[in-house]
């Protein structure tokens, strides 16, 4: 939450209205806080600079998320007044979050590797490039 009394979602209200085509639902502030708490736990457990095959395993990350007191607090706020045990729903939210987050990390890492490959490749000596560099040197 921001200190001036506005919520995190109210700052993005114009973006929601612009992107909305009739079916976009605004999440509650508590759900956004729950996802932020999950993100904090994942960032604390995973070193994104040194990723390995076991870095993004769902089971240990989900267990760490479910043990977090902030996640428990926001989950209790979301499911306040429900007569059933909310642990299954929180597990499903954590699993969905980790799935989306895992794909985002892999996509970012793949883009980073692709960029480093293109930077390390030898320069092209096509006719257009050679003529372009010569015309720049002449002017």
N, CA, C and O atoms as a GROMACS GRO file, in nm:
protein
  556
    1UNK      N    1   0.082  -0.118   0.000
    1UNK     CA    2   0.000   0.000   0.000
    1UNK      C    3   0.087   0.125   0.000
    1UNK      O    4   0.197   0.125   0.054
    2UNK      N    5   0.036   0.228  -0.060
    2UNK     CA    6   0.109   0.353  -0.064
    2UNK      C    7   0.070   0.438   0.056
    2UNK      O    8  -0.037   0.421   0.113
    3UNK      N    9   0.158   0.529   0.093
    3UNK     CA   10   0.138   0.604   0.216
    3UNK      C   11   0.038   0.719   0.200
    3UNK      O   12  -0.011   0.771   0.300
    4UNK      N   13   0.006   0.761   0.077
    4UNK     CA   14  -0.083   0.875   0.060
    4UNK      C   15  -0.231   0.837   0.064
    4UNK      O   16  -0.317   0.921   0.034
    5UNK      N   17  -0.262   0.714   0.099
    5UNK     CA   18  -0.401   0.674   0.114
    5UNK      C   19  -0.459   0.605  -0.010
    5UNK      O   20  -0.567   0.546  -0.002
    6UNK      N   21  -0.390   0.610  -0.122
    6UNK     CA   22  -0.439   0.542  -0.241
    6UNK      C   23  -0.390   0.399  -0.240
    6UNK      O   24  -0.283   0.369  -0.185
    7UNK      N   25  -0.466   0.312  -0.300
    7UNK     CA   26  -0.426   0.173  -0.308
    7UNK      C   27  -0.341   0.152  -0.431
    7UNK      O   28  -0.333   0.237  -0.519
    8UNK      N   29  -0.276   0.035  -0.435
    8UNK     CA   30  -0.191   0.004  -0.549
    8UNK      C   31  -0.273  -0.004  -0.678
    8UNK      O   32  -0.226   0.037  -0.784
    9UNK      N   33  -0.393  -0.055  -0.668
    9UNK     CA   34  -0.474  -0.072  -0.789
    9UNK      C   35  -0.531   0.059  -0.840
    9UNK      O   36  -0.554   0.073  -0.960
   10UNK      N   37  -0.554   0.154  -0.753
   10UNK     CA   38  -0.610   0.280  -0.801
   10UNK      C   39  -0.511   0.358  -0.887
   10UNK      O   40  -0.551   0.438  -0.971
   11UNK      N   41  -0.383   0.333  -0.867
   11UNK     CA   42  -0.284   0.398  -0.953
   11UNK      C   43  -0.285   0.341  -1.093
   11UNK      O   44  -0.240   0.407  -1.187
   12UNK      N   45  -0.336   0.221  -1.110
   12UNK     CA   46  -0.342   0.156  -1.241
   12UNK      C   47  -0.483   0.158  -1.300
   12UNK      O   48  -0.510   0.084  -1.394
   13UNK      N   49  -0.570   0.240  -1.247
   13UNK     CA   50  -0.710   0.241  -1.291
   13UNK      C   51  -0.722   0.280  -1.438
   13UNK      O   52  -0.801   0.221  -1.511
   14UNK      N   53  -0.644   0.379  -1.482
   14UNK     CA   54  -0.653   0.420  -1.623
   14UNK      C   55  -0.605   0.308  -1.714
   14UNK      O   56  -0.659   0.290  -1.823
   15UNK      N   57  -0.502   0.233  -1.671
   15UNK     CA   58  -0.454   0.120  -1.751
   15UNK      C   59  -0.562   0.013  -1.760
   15UNK      O   60  -0.584  -0.043  -1.868
   16UNK      N   61  -0.630  -0.017  -1.648
   16UNK     CA   62  -0.738  -0.115  -1.649
   16UNK      C   63  -0.848  -0.073  -1.745
   16UNK      O   64  -0.899  -0.156  -1.822
   17UNK      N   65  -0.886   0.054  -1.743
   17UNK     CA   66  -0.992   0.101  -1.831
   17UNK      C   67  -0.950   0.094  -1.977
   17UNK      O   68  -1.033   0.066  -2.064
   18UNK      N   69  -0.824   0.120  -2.006
   18UNK     CA   70  -0.776   0.117  -2.143
   18UNK      C   71  -0.769  -0.026  -2.197
   18UNK      O   72  -0.804  -0.050  -2.313
   19UNK      N   73  -0.724  -0.120  -2.115
   19UNK     CA   74  -0.708  -0.258  -2.158
   19UNK      C   75  -0.840  -0.333  -2.158
   19UNK      O   76  -0.855  -0.431  -2.231
   20UNK      N   77  -0.934  -0.291  -2.078
   20UNK     CA   78  -1.060  -0.362  -2.062
   20UNK      C   79  -1.143  -0.358  -2.190
   20UNK      O   80  -1.168  -0.251  -2.246
   21UNK      N   81  -1.184  -0.475  -2.234
   21UNK     CA   82  -1.273  -0.487  -2.350
   21UNK      C   83  -1.406  -0.550  -2.309
   21UNK      O   84  -1.478  -0.605  -2.391
   22UNK      N   85  -1.435  -0.540  -2.182
   22UNK     CA   86  -1.562  -0.589  -2.133
   22UNK      C   87  -1.552  -0.710  -2.042
   22UNK      O   88  -1.650  -0.743  -1.976
   23UNK      N   89  -1.437  -0.777  -2.036
   23UNK     CA   90  -1.426  -0.897  -1.955
   23UNK      C   91  -1.317  -0.894  -1.850
   23UNK      O   92  -1.300  -0.990  -1.776
   24UNK      N   93  -1.243  -0.785  -1.842
   24UNK     CA   94  -1.134  -0.776  -1.747
   24UNK      C   95  -1.188  -0.746  -1.608
   24UNK      O   96  -1.262  -0.649  -1.588
   25UNK      N   97  -1.151  -0.828  -1.514
   25UNK     CA   98  -1.195  -0.810  -1.375
   25UNK      C   99  -1.079  -0.756  -1.293
   25UNK      O  100  -0.967  -0.807  -1.301
   26UNK      N  101  -1.105  -0.654  -1.214
   26UNK     CA  102  -1.002  -0.597  -1.128
   26UNK      C  103  -0.987  -0.683  -1.004
   26UNK      O  104  -1.086  -0.712  -0.936
   27UNK      N  105  -0.866  -0.725  -0.973
   27UNK     CA  106  -0.846  -0.803  -0.851
   27UNK      C  107  -0.855  -0.712  -0.729
   27UNK      O  108  -0.835  -0.591  -0.737
   28UNK      N  109  -0.885  -0.774  -0.617
   28UNK     CA  110  -0.891  -0.696  -0.494
   28UNK      C  111  -0.750  -0.660  -0.450
   28UNK      O  112  -0.652  -0.723  -0.490
   29UNK      N  113  -0.740  -0.558  -0.366
   29UNK     CA  114  -0.609  -0.517  -0.314
   29UNK      C  115  -0.545  -0.630  -0.234
   29UNK      O  116  -0.423  -0.646  -0.236
   30UNK      N  117  -0.626  -0.707  -0.166
   30UNK     CA  118  -0.573  -0.817  -0.085
   30UNK      C  119  -0.513  -0.925  -0.172
   30UNK      O  120  -0.410  -0.983  -0.137
   31UNK      N  121  -0.575  -0.954  -0.286
   31UNK     CA  122  -0.519  -1.053  -0.378
   31UNK      C  123  -0.387  -1.004  -0.436
   31UNK      O  124  -0.293  -1.083  -0.451
   32UNK      N  125  -0.378  -0.878  -0.469
   32UNK     CA  126  -0.253  -0.821  -0.518
   32UNK      C  127  -0.146  -0.830  -0.410
   32UNK      O  128  -0.031  -0.862  -0.439
   33UNK      N  129  -0.182  -0.802  -0.286
   33UNK     CA  130  -0.087  -0.812  -0.175
   33UNK      C  131  -0.043  -0.957  -0.154
   33UNK      O  132   0.073  -0.983  -0.121
   34UNK      N  133  -0.136  -1.052  -0.173
   34UNK     CA  134  -0.102  -1.194  -0.161
   34UNK      C  135   0.001  -1.233  -0.267
   34UNK      O  136   0.098  -1.302  -0.236
   35UNK      N  137  -0.020  -1.190  -0.390
   35UNK     CA  138   0.074  -1.222  -0.498
   35UNK      C  139   0.208  -1.155  -0.472
   35UNK      O  140   0.313  -1.215  -0.498
   36UNK      N  141   0.207  -1.032  -0.423
   36UNK     CA  142   0.333  -0.963  -0.389
   36UNK      C  143   0.408  -1.038  -0.278
   36UNK      O  144   0.530  -1.047  -0.282
   37UNK      N  145   0.335  -1.090  -0.180
   37UNK     CA  146   0.398  -1.167  -0.072
   37UNK      C  147   0.459  -1.296  -0.127
   37UNK      O  148   0.567  -1.336  -0.085
   38UNK      N  149   0.390  -1.360  -0.221
   38UNK     CA  150   0.445  -1.480  -0.285
   38UNK      C  151   0.571  -1.446  -0.364
   38UNK      O  152   0.668  -1.522  -0.361
   39UNK      N  153   0.570  -1.334  -0.432
   39UNK     CA  154   0.686  -1.291  -0.510
   39UNK      C  155   0.806  -1.265  -0.418
   39UNK      O  156   0.919  -1.299  -0.453
   40UNK      N  157   0.782  -1.206  -0.303
   40UNK     CA  158   0.890  -1.179  -0.208
   40UNK      C  159   0.951  -1.309  -0.159
   40UNK      O  160   1.073  -1.319  -0.146
   41UNK      N  161   0.868  -1.409  -0.131
   41UNK     CA  162   0.918  -1.539  -0.086
   41UNK      C  163   1.002  -1.604  -0.195
   41UNK      O  164   1.110  -1.656  -0.167
   42UNK      N  165   0.954  -1.601  -0.319
   42UNK     CA  166   1.027  -1.665  -0.429
   42UNK      C  167   1.160  -1.594  -0.452
   42UNK      O  168   1.262  -1.659  -0.474
   43UNK      N  169   1.160  -1.462  -0.448
   43UNK     CA  170   1.286  -1.388  -0.468
   43UNK      C  171   1.385  -1.416  -0.356
   43UNK      O  172   1.506  -1.411  -0.377
   44UNK      N  173   1.334  -1.444  -0.237
   44UNK     CA  174   1.424  -1.478  -0.127
   44UNK      C  175   1.482  -1.618  -0.138
   44UNK      O  176   1.591  -1.643  -0.088
   45UNK      N  177   1.411  -1.708  -0.203
   45UNK     CA  178   1.455  -1.847  -0.213
   45UNK      C  179   1.536  -1.876  -0.339
   45UNK      O  180   1.620  -1.966  -0.338
   46UNK      N  181   1.512  -1.804  -0.447
   46UNK     CA  182   1.574  -1.834  -0.576
   46UNK      C  183   1.674  -1.726  -0.611
   46UNK      O  184   1.645  -1.607  -0.604
   47UNK      N  185   1.794  -1.770  -0.648
   47UNK     CA  186   1.894  -1.677  -0.699
   47UNK      C  187   1.880  -1.676  -0.851
   47UNK      O  188   1.917  -1.773  -0.918
   48UNK      N  189   1.828  -1.568  -0.905
   48UNK     CA  190   1.800  -1.562  -1.048
   48UNK      C  191   1.928  -1.546  -1.131
   48UNK      O  192   1.925  -1.564  -1.253
   49UNK      N  193   2.039  -1.513  -1.066
   49UNK     CA  194   2.165  -1.505  -1.138
   49UNK      C  195   2.228  -1.642  -1.158
   49UNK      O  196   2.299  -1.664  -1.256
   50UNK      N  197   2.201  -1.734  -1.065
   50UNK     CA  198   2.259  -1.869  -1.070
   50UNK      C  199   2.148  -1.973  -1.076
   50UNK      O  200   2.130  -2.048  -0.981
   51UNK      N  201   2.075  -1.977  -1.185
   51UNK     CA  202   1.966  -2.074  -1.199
   51UNK      C  203   2.023  -2.211  -1.233
   51UNK      O  204   2.120  -2.224  -1.307
   52UNK      N  205   1.960  -2.314  -1.177
   52UNK     CA  206   1.996  -2.452  -1.208
   52UNK      C  207   1.870  -2.531  -1.230
   52UNK      O  208   1.760  -2.476  -1.229
   53UNK      N  209   1.885  -2.660  -1.250
   53UNK     CA  210   1.768  -2.743  -1.277
   53UNK      C  211   1.678  -2.756  -1.155
   53UNK      O  212   1.560  -2.789  -1.170
   54UNK      N  213   1.729  -2.732  -1.037
   54UNK     CA  214   1.648  -2.745  -0.916
   54UNK      C  215   1.602  -2.610  -0.860
   54UNK      O  216   1.535  -2.606  -0.757
   55UNK      N  217   1.638  -2.501  -0.925
   55UNK     CA  218   1.605  -2.369  -0.872
   55UNK      C  219   1.456  -2.342  -0.870
   55UNK      O  220   1.404  -2.282  -0.775
   56UNK      N  221   1.385  -2.385  -0.973
   56UNK     CA  222   1.244  -2.350  -0.987
   56UNK      C  223   1.151  -2.470  -0.965
   56UNK      O  224   1.042  -2.475  -1.021
   57UNK      N  225   1.194  -2.566  -0.884
   57UNK     CA  226   1.107  -2.679  -0.852
   57UNK      C  227   0.987  -2.629  -0.773
   57UNK      O  228   1.002  -2.550  -0.679
   58UNK      N  229   0.869  -2.675  -0.811
   58UNK     CA  230   0.746  -2.622  -0.755
   58UNK      C  231   0.728  -2.663  -0.609
   58UNK      O  232   0.688  -2.581  -0.526
   59UNK      N  233   0.756  -2.788  -0.576
   59UNK     CA  234   0.726  -2.838  -0.441
   59UNK      C  235   0.796  -2.760  -0.330
   59UNK      O  236   0.728  -2.716  -0.237
   60UNK      N  237   0.928  -2.740  -0.334
   60UNK     CA  238   0.989  -2.664  -0.224
   60UNK      C  239   0.949  -2.518  -0.221
   60UNK      O  240   0.936  -2.458  -0.114
   61UNK      N  241   0.929  -2.459  -0.339
   61UNK     CA  242   0.887  -2.319  -0.342
   61UNK      C  243   0.745  -2.303  -0.289
   61UNK      O  244   0.715  -2.207  -0.218
   62UNK      N  245   0.658  -2.398  -0.326
   62UNK     CA  246   0.520  -2.391  -0.277
   62UNK      C  247   0.515  -2.409  -0.126
   62UNK      O  248   0.437  -2.343  -0.058
   63UNK      N  249   0.598  -2.497  -0.074
   63UNK     CA  250   0.603  -2.517   0.071
   63UNK      C  251   0.652  -2.391   0.141
   63UNK      O  252   0.598  -2.354   0.246
   64UNK      N  253   0.752  -2.325   0.085
   64UNK     CA  254   0.802  -2.201   0.144
   64UNK      C  255   0.696  -2.091   0.139
   64UNK      O  256   0.683  -2.013   0.234
   65UNK      N  257   0.623  -2.085   0.031
   65UNK     CA  258   0.515  -1.986   0.018
   65UNK      C  259   0.407  -2.011   0.121
   65UNK      O  260   0.361  -1.918   0.187
   66UNK      N  261   0.367  -2.137   0.135
   66UNK     CA  262   0.257  -2.170   0.227
   66UNK      C  263   0.297  -2.150   0.373
   66UNK      O  264   0.210  -2.131   0.458
   67UNK      N  265   0.427  -2.154   0.404
   67UNK     CA  266   0.472  -2.132   0.541
   67UNK      C  267   0.492  -1.984   0.574
   67UNK      O  268   0.511  -1.950   0.691
   68UNK      N  269   0.486  -1.898   0.475
   68UNK     CA  270   0.508  -1.755   0.498
   68UNK      C  271   0.392  -1.695   0.578
   68UNK      O  272   0.275  -1.722   0.550
   69UNK      N  273   0.425  -1.615   0.677
   69UNK     CA  274   0.320  -1.555   0.760
   69UNK      C  275   0.243  -1.449   0.682
   69UNK      O  276   0.123  -1.431   0.705
   70UNK      N  277   0.309  -1.378   0.592
   70UNK     CA  278   0.239  -1.277   0.512
   70UNK      C  279   0.137  -1.342   0.420
   70UNK      O  280   0.026  -1.292   0.405
   71UNK      N  281   0.174  -1.453   0.360
   71UNK     CA  282   0.081  -1.525   0.272
   71UNK      C  283  -0.038  -1.576   0.353
   71UNK      O  284  -0.152  -1.566   0.308
   72UNK      N  285  -0.012  -1.630   0.471
   72UNK     CA  286  -0.121  -1.677   0.557
   72UNK      C  287  -0.213  -1.563   0.596
   72UNK      O  288  -0.335  -1.578   0.598
   73UNK      N  289  -0.155  -1.448   0.627
   73UNK     CA  290  -0.234  -1.332   0.667
   73UNK      C  291  -0.327  -1.287   0.554
   73UNK      O  292  -0.446  -1.268   0.576
   74UNK      N  293  -0.272  -1.270   0.433
   74UNK     CA  294  -0.354  -1.224   0.320
   74UNK      C  295  -0.455  -1.330   0.278
   74UNK      O  296  -0.566  -1.297   0.235
   75UNK      N  297  -0.419  -1.458   0.289
   75UNK     CA  298  -0.514  -1.564   0.256
   75UNK      C  299  -0.630  -1.564   0.355
   75UNK      O  300  -0.745  -1.586   0.316
   76UNK      N  301  -0.601  -1.541   0.482
   76UNK     CA  302  -0.708  -1.533   0.582
   76UNK      C  303  -0.800  -1.414   0.554
   76UNK      O  304  -0.920  -1.423   0.576
   77UNK      N  305  -0.743  -1.304   0.507
   77UNK     CA  306  -0.826  -1.188   0.472
   77UNK      C  307  -0.915  -1.218   0.351
   77UNK      O  308  -1.031  -1.178   0.347
   78UNK      N  309  -0.859  -1.287   0.253
   78UNK     CA  310  -0.937  -1.317   0.132
   78UNK      C  311  -1.050  -1.412   0.163
   78UNK      O  312  -1.163  -1.392   0.117
   79UNK      N  313  -1.022  -1.517   0.240
   79UNK     CA  314  -1.121  -1.620   0.267
   79UNK      C  315  -1.192  -1.600   0.400
   79UNK      O  316  -1.244  -1.696   0.458
   80UNK      N  317  -1.195  -1.476   0.451
   80UNK     CA  318  -1.264  -1.447   0.576
   80UNK      C  319  -1.412  -1.474   0.559
   80UNK      O  320  -1.472  -1.432   0.460
   81UNK      N  321  -1.471  -1.541   0.653
   81UNK     CA  322  -1.613  -1.570   0.650
   81UNK      C  323  -1.648  -1.701   0.580
   81UNK      O  324  -1.765  -1.740   0.581
   82UNK      N  325  -1.552  -1.769   0.520
   82UNK     CA  326  -1.578  -1.897   0.455
   82UNK      C  327  -1.578  -2.006   0.561
   82UNK      O  328  -1.497  -2.004   0.654
   83UNK      N  329  -1.669  -2.101   0.547
   83UNK     CA  330  -1.683  -2.206   0.646
   83UNK      C  331  -1.593  -2.326   0.619
   83UNK      O  332  -1.588  -2.418   0.700
   84UNK      N  333  -1.523  -2.326   0.507
   84UNK     CA  334  -1.437  -2.439   0.472
   84UNK      C  335  -1.291  -2.404   0.495
   84UNK      O  336  -1.255  -2.287   0.514
   85UNK      N  337  -1.207  -2.506   0.492
   85UNK     CA  338  -1.063  -2.486   0.508
   85UNK      C  339  -1.007  -2.428   0.378
   85UNK      O  340  -1.029  -2.485   0.270
   86UNK      N  341  -0.937  -2.318   0.387
   86UNK     CA  342  -0.890  -2.249   0.267
   86UNK      C  343  -0.753  -2.296   0.220
   86UNK      O  344  -0.700  -2.240   0.124
   87UNK      N  345  -0.695  -2.397   0.283
   87UNK     CA  346  -0.559  -2.438   0.247
   87UNK      C  347  -0.552  -2.490   0.103
   87UNK      O  348  -0.452  -2.467   0.034
   88UNK      N  349  -0.656  -2.560   0.057
   88UNK     CA  350  -0.655  -2.611  -0.080
   88UNK      C  351  -0.655  -2.497  -0.180
   88UNK      O  352  -0.583  -2.502  -0.280
   89UNK      N  353  -0.735  -2.394  -0.156
   89UNK     CA  354  -0.740  -2.281  -0.247
   89UNK      C  355  -0.608  -2.204  -0.249
   89UNK      O  356  -0.562  -2.161  -0.355
   90UNK      N  357  -0.546  -2.189  -0.133
   90UNK     CA  358  -0.418  -2.118  -0.126
   90UNK      C  359  -0.310  -2.199  -0.198
   90UNK      O  360  -0.224  -2.142  -0.266
   91UNK      N  361  -0.315  -2.331  -0.185
   91UNK     CA  362  -0.220  -2.416  -0.258
   91UNK      C  363  -0.237  -2.401  -0.408
   91UNK      O  364  -0.138  -2.394  -0.481
   92UNK      N  365  -0.360  -2.396  -0.455
   92UNK     CA  366  -0.385  -2.379  -0.599
   92UNK      C  367  -0.340  -2.242  -0.648
   92UNK      O  368  -0.286  -2.230  -0.758
   93UNK      N  369  -0.360  -2.138  -0.566
   93UNK     CA  370  -0.314  -2.004  -0.603
   93UNK      C  371  -0.161  -2.003  -0.611
   93UNK      O  372  -0.103  -1.946  -0.704
   94UNK      N  373  -0.096  -2.067  -0.513
   94UNK     CA  374   0.051  -2.073  -0.513
   94UNK      C  375   0.102  -2.152  -0.633
   94UNK      O  376   0.201  -2.112  -0.695
   95UNK      N  377   0.036  -2.262  -0.666
   95UNK     CA  378   0.077  -2.343  -0.781
   95UNK      C  379   0.062  -2.263  -0.912
   95UNK      O  380   0.150  -2.266  -0.997
   96UNK      N  381  -0.049  -2.193  -0.925
   96UNK     CA  382  -0.070  -2.110  -1.044
   96UNK      C  383   0.035  -1.998  -1.051
   96UNK      O  384   0.090  -1.971  -1.157
   97UNK      N  385   0.061  -1.934  -0.938
   97UNK     CA  386   0.163  -1.830  -0.935
   97UNK      C  387   0.299  -1.884  -0.975
   97UNK      O  388   0.369  -1.822  -1.056
   98UNK      N  389   0.338  -1.999  -0.920
   98UNK     CA  390   0.469  -2.056  -0.952
   98UNK      C  391   0.478  -2.100  -1.098
   98UNK      O  392   0.585  -2.091  -1.158
   99UNK      N  393   0.369  -2.147  -1.154
   99UNK     CA  394   0.369  -2.186  -1.295
   99UNK      C  395   0.391  -2.064  -1.384
   99UNK      O  396   0.476  -2.067  -1.473
  100UNK      N  397   0.316  -1.959  -1.359
  100UNK     CA  398   0.330  -1.838  -1.439
  100UNK      C  399   0.467  -1.775  -1.417
  100UNK      O  400   0.532  -1.733  -1.513
  101UNK      N  401   0.511  -1.770  -1.293
  101UNK     CA  402   0.641  -1.710  -1.261
  101UNK      C  403   0.755  -1.791  -1.322
  101UNK      O  404   0.852  -1.734  -1.371
  102UNK      N  405   0.744  -1.923  -1.319
  102UNK     CA  406   0.847  -2.008  -1.379
  102UNK      C  407   0.861  -1.986  -1.528
  102UNK      O  408   0.972  -1.975  -1.579
  103UNK      N  409   0.747  -1.979  -1.598
  103UNK     CA  410   0.752  -1.953  -1.742
  103UNK      C  411   0.810  -1.815  -1.771
  103UNK      O  412   0.883  -1.798  -1.868
  104UNK      N  413   0.779  -1.716  -1.687
  104UNK     CA  414   0.832  -1.581  -1.707
  104UNK      C  415   0.984  -1.578  -1.686
  104UNK      O  416   1.055  -1.510  -1.760
  105UNK      N  417   1.033  -1.650  -1.587
  105UNK     CA  418   1.177  -1.656  -1.562
  105UNK      C  419   1.249  -1.724  -1.678
  105UNK      O  420   1.354  -1.679  -1.722
  106UNK      N  421   1.192  -1.834  -1.726
  106UNK     CA  422   1.252  -1.906  -1.837
  106UNK      C  423   1.253  -1.819  -1.963
  106UNK      O  424   1.353  -1.816  -2.035
  107UNK      N  425   1.146  -1.749  -1.989
  107UNK     CA  426   1.140  -1.662  -2.107
  107UNK      C  427   1.243  -1.549  -2.096
  107UNK      O  428   1.311  -1.518  -2.194
  108UNK      N  429   1.256  -1.490  -1.979
  108UNK     CA  430   1.354  -1.383  -1.960
  108UNK      C  431   1.496  -1.436  -1.975
  108UNK      O  432   1.581  -1.370  -2.036
  109UNK      N  433   1.523  -1.553  -1.920
  109UNK     CA  434   1.656  -1.612  -1.932
  109UNK      C  435   1.686  -1.649  -2.077
  109UNK      O  436   1.798  -1.629  -2.124
  110UNK      N  437   1.587  -1.702  -2.148
  110UNK     CA  438   1.606  -1.737  -2.288
  110UNK      C  439   1.633  -1.612  -2.371
  110UNK      O  440   1.718  -1.616  -2.461
  111UNK      N  441   1.564  -1.504  -2.344
  111UNK     CA  442   1.588  -1.378  -2.415
  111UNK      C  443   1.728  -1.326  -2.384
  111UNK      O  444   1.797  -1.276  -2.473
  112UNK      N  445   1.770  -1.337  -2.260
  112UNK     CA  446   1.903  -1.292  -2.221
  112UNK      C  447   2.010  -1.376  -2.290
  112UNK      O  448   2.110  -1.320  -2.337
  113UNK      N  449   1.992  -1.507  -2.298
  113UNK     CA  450   2.089  -1.592  -2.365
  113UNK      C  451   2.094  -1.563  -2.514
  113UNK      O  452   2.201  -1.562  -2.575
  114UNK      N  453   1.978  -1.540  -2.573
  114UNK     CA  454   1.972  -1.509  -2.716
  114UNK      C  455   2.043  -1.376  -2.744
  114UNK      O  456   2.113  -1.364  -2.844
  115UNK      N  457   2.026  -1.278  -2.657
  115UNK     CA  458   2.093  -1.149  -2.675
  115UNK      C  459   2.244  -1.163  -2.661
  115UNK      O  460   2.319  -1.099  -2.734
  116UNK      N  461   2.289  -1.247  -2.567
  116UNK     CA  462   2.433  -1.265  -2.552
  116UNK      C  463   2.492  -1.341  -2.670
  116UNK      O  464   2.607  -1.317  -2.707
  117UNK      N  465   2.416  -1.433  -2.729
  117UNK     CA  466   2.464  -1.504  -2.847
  117UNK      C  467   2.478  -1.410  -2.966
  117UNK      O  468   2.576  -1.419  -3.040
  118UNK      N  469   2.382  -1.321  -2.984
  118UNK     CA  470   2.390  -1.230  -3.097
  118UNK      C  471   2.499  -1.127  -3.077
  118UNK      O  472   2.557  -1.080  -3.176
  119UNK      N  473   2.530  -1.090  -2.954
  119UNK     CA  474   2.638  -0.995  -2.928
  119UNK      C  475   2.776  -1.058  -2.950
  119UNK      O  476   2.871  -0.989  -2.988
  120UNK      N  477   2.786  -1.189  -2.925
  120UNK     CA  478   2.913  -1.257  -2.937
  120UNK      C  479   2.938  -1.313  -3.077
  120UNK      O  480   3.046  -1.365  -3.104
  121UNK      N  481   2.842  -1.303  -3.165
  121UNK     CA  482   2.860  -1.359  -3.299
  121UNK      C  483   2.952  -1.269  -3.380
  121UNK      O  484   2.963  -1.149  -3.355
  122UNK      N  485   3.016  -1.331  -3.477
  122UNK     CA  486   3.109  -1.252  -3.558
  122UNK      C  487   3.031  -1.157  -3.648
  122UNK      O  488   2.919  -1.187  -3.687
  123UNK      N  489   3.090  -1.044  -3.680
  123UNK     CA  490   3.018  -0.945  -3.759
  123UNK      C  491   2.993  -0.994  -3.902
  123UNK      O  492   3.072  -1.071  -3.958
  124UNK      N  493   2.885  -0.947  -3.957
  124UNK     CA  494   2.850  -0.983  -4.093
  124UNK      C  495   2.924  -0.892  -4.190
  124UNK      O  496   2.937  -0.772  -4.165
  125UNK      N  497   2.971  -0.948  -4.296
  125UNK     CA  498   3.039  -0.869  -4.399
  125UNK      C  499   2.960  -0.874  -4.528
  125UNK      O  500   3.014  -0.904  -4.635
  126UNK      N  501   2.833  -0.844  -4.519
  126UNK     CA  502   2.752  -0.841  -4.639
  126UNK      C  503   2.787  -0.718  -4.722
  126UNK      O  504   2.843  -0.621  -4.672
  127UNK      N  505   2.753  -0.724  -4.848
  127UNK     CA  506   2.784  -0.614  -4.938
  127UNK      C  507   2.715  -0.486  -4.894
  127UNK      O  508   2.776  -0.378  -4.899
  128UNK      N  509   2.590  -0.495  -4.850
  128UNK     CA  510   2.518  -0.376  -4.804
  128UNK      C  511   2.586  -0.313  -4.684
  128UNK      O  512   2.597  -0.191  -4.676
  129UNK      N  513   2.632  -0.396  -4.591
  129UNK     CA  514   2.697  -0.342  -4.471
  129UNK      C  515   2.831  -0.278  -4.506
  129UNK      O  516   2.862  -0.170  -4.455
  130UNK      N  517   2.910  -0.341  -4.593
  130UNK     CA  518   3.038  -0.285  -4.632
  130UNK      C  519   3.019  -0.152  -4.704
  130UNK      O  520   3.089  -0.055  -4.675
  131UNK      N  521   2.924  -0.148  -4.798
  131UNK     CA  522   2.898  -0.024  -4.871
  131UNK      C  523   2.844   0.085  -4.778
  131UNK      O  524   2.876   0.202  -4.794
  132UNK      N  525   2.762   0.047  -4.682
  132UNK     CA  526   2.708   0.144  -4.587
  132UNK      C  527   2.816   0.204  -4.501
  132UNK      O  528   2.817   0.324  -4.476
  133UNK      N  529   2.909   0.120  -4.454
  133UNK     CA  530   3.017   0.173  -4.371
  133UNK      C  531   3.111   0.262  -4.454
  133UNK      O  532   3.164   0.360  -4.402
  134UNK      N  533   3.132   0.228  -4.580
  134UNK     CA  534   3.218   0.312  -4.663
  134UNK      C  535   3.152   0.446  -4.694
  134UNK      O  536   3.220   0.548  -4.699
  135UNK      N  537   3.020   0.446  -4.714
  135UNK     CA  538   2.952   0.573  -4.742
  135UNK      C  539   2.949   0.663  -4.619
  135UNK      O  540   2.950   0.785  -4.631
  136UNK      N  541   2.946   0.604  -4.501
  136UNK     CA  542   2.951   0.684  -4.378
  136UNK      C  543   3.090   0.744  -4.361
  136UNK      O  544   3.103   0.858  -4.317
  137UNK      N  545   3.194   0.668  -4.397
  137UNK     CA  546   3.330   0.719  -4.384
  137UNK      C  547   3.360   0.829  -4.485
  137UNK      O  548   3.443   0.916  -4.458
  138UNK      N  549   3.294   0.827  -4.600
  138UNK     CA  550   3.318   0.927  -4.704
  138UNK      C  551   3.258   1.060  -4.662
  138UNK      O  552   3.318   1.164  -4.686
  139UNK      N  553   3.143   1.058  -4.603
  139UNK     CA  554   3.072   1.182  -4.567
  139UNK      C  555   3.136   1.249  -4.456
  139UNK      O  556   3.090   1.355  -4.413
   0.00000   0.00000   0.00000
